[in-house]
Amino acid sequence: MAVEARHISLFPPQLLCNREMMNPIEADTYLYNTQMGYGVPLSGTTSTAETLLPIENAQEIQSVLSSRIQLLYSPIRFAVPSPFLARTSLFQIQQQQLDTDCLISQHMEKVRMEIEERRKRHARRLLEAIETGMMKRLRAKEDEIEKIGKLNWALEEKVKSLCMENQIWRDLAQSNEATANALRSNLEQVLTAQVKEERALGAGLDDQAAALMDDAQSCCGSSGGDGAWRR
């Protein structure tokens, strides 16, 4: 995170340089192969300008200091000189990491919930499709069972009607047989009576024929006696 600030000198430049350059500037001086040392005032009689200035290469140290300050307070910097700013930057980085982790967690949870919801919808659609197919098959089976039941009922009714018709024909046959037997008996009786009558009639005719023959014979006999007498 870039921090822009102005360098305000509340202390003499020599003190500020000595305070801020205890560690960083040594690395820079080693970079430039510069051997340098710092002076500290030993007594109140020693002047500040004399004691706090570097022993040698003051102009080179000043240029390094200027470049260091420009690096520290540039819009994009790579180090924080102040511990407070370092802690603040570290806290901000940690807060950004926490926010990023929270956003990632929320996004992952949202994605997980969406995937779970899609899986549930897919499962519901699959179950609905299976249920619809099963209902269609059950409905088809029920229709088939109903058709078979109607066919069985029609066959049962047909069998009942055939049984009734068979019984009617049986009764009719028995009635016809009884009628035929009665007619046969009546016919036999009629024939017997007719034979008897014919026999009786034949006997009467025979008697009549015999009587006629007797009469004829008697007539013939009387006719012969009369002729002989006439002669």
Secondary structure in CASP SS format (residue, H / E / C, confidence):
PFRMAT SS
TARGET T0000
AUTHOR 0000-0000-0000
METHOD secondary structure of the structure
MODEL  1
M C 1.00
A C 1.00
V C 1.00
E C 1.00
A C 1.00
R C 1.00
H C 1.00
I C 1.00
S C 1.00
L C 1.00
F C 1.00
P C 1.00
P H 1.00
Q H 1.00
L H 1.00
L H 1.00
C H 1.00
N H 1.00
R H 1.00
E H 1.00
M C 1.00
M C 1.00
N C 1.00
P H 1.00
I H 1.00
E H 1.00
A H 1.00
D H 1.00
T H 1.00
Y H 1.00
L H 1.00
Y C 1.00
N C 1.00
T C 1.00
Q C 1.00
M C 1.00
G C 1.00
Y C 1.00
G C 1.00
V C 1.00
P C 1.00
L C 1.00
S C 1.00
G C 1.00
T C 1.00
T C 1.00
S C 1.00
T H 1.00
A H 1.00
E H 1.00
T H 1.00
L C 1.00
L C 1.00
P C 1.00
I C 1.00
E C 1.00
N C 1.00
A H 1.00
Q H 1.00
E H 1.00
I H 1.00
Q H 1.00
S H 1.00
V H 1.00
L H 1.00
S H 1.00
S H 1.00
R H 1.00
I H 1.00
Q H 1.00
L H 1.00
L H 1.00
Y C 1.00
S C 1.00
P C 1.00
I C 1.00
R C 1.00
F C 1.00
A C 1.00
V C 1.00
P C 1.00
S C 1.00
P H 1.00
F H 1.00
L H 1.00
A H 1.00
R H 1.00
T H 1.00
S H 1.00
L H 1.00
F H 1.00
Q H 1.00
I H 1.00
Q H 1.00
Q H 1.00
Q H 1.00
Q H 1.00
L H 1.00
D H 1.00
T H 1.00
D H 1.00
C H 1.00
L H 1.00
I H 1.00
S H 1.00
Q H 1.00
H H 1.00
M H 1.00
E H 1.00
K H 1.00
V H 1.00
R H 1.00
M H 1.00
E H 1.00
I H 1.00
E H 1.00
E H 1.00
R H 1.00
R H 1.00
K H 1.00
R H 1.00
H H 1.00
A H 1.00
R H 1.00
R H 1.00
L H 1.00
L H 1.00
E H 1.00
A H 1.00
I H 1.00
E H 1.00
T H 1.00
G H 1.00
M H 1.00
M H 1.00
K H 1.00
R H 1.00
L H 1.00
R H 1.00
A H 1.00
K H 1.00
E H 1.00
D H 1.00
E H 1.00
I H 1.00
E H 1.00
K H 1.00
I H 1.00
G H 1.00
K H 1.00
L H 1.00
N H 1.00
W H 1.00
A H 1.00
L H 1.00
E H 1.00
E H 1.00
K H 1.00
V H 1.00
K H 1.00
S H 1.00
L H 1.00
C H 1.00
M H 1.00
E H 1.00
N H 1.00
Q H 1.00
I H 1.00
W H 1.00
R H 1.00
D H 1.00
L H 1.00
A H 1.00
Q H 1.00
S H 1.00
N H 1.00
E H 1.00
A H 1.00
T H 1.00
A H 1.00
N H 1.00
A H 1.00
L H 1.00
R H 1.00
S H 1.00
N H 1.00
L H 1.00
E H 1.00
Q H 1.00
V H 1.00
L H 1.00
T H 1.00
A H 1.00
Q H 1.00
V H 1.00
K H 1.00
E H 1.00
E H 1.00
R H 1.00
A H 1.00
L H 1.00
G H 1.00
A H 1.00
G H 1.00
L H 1.00
D H 1.00
D H 1.00
Q H 1.00
A H 1.00
A H 1.00
A H 1.00
L H 1.00
M H 1.00
D H 1.00
D H 1.00
A H 1.00
Q H 1.00
S H 1.00
C H 1.00
C H 1.00
G H 1.00
S H 1.00
S H 1.00
G H 1.00
G H 1.00
D H 1.00
G H 1.00
A H 1.00
W H 1.00
R H 1.00
R C 1.00
END
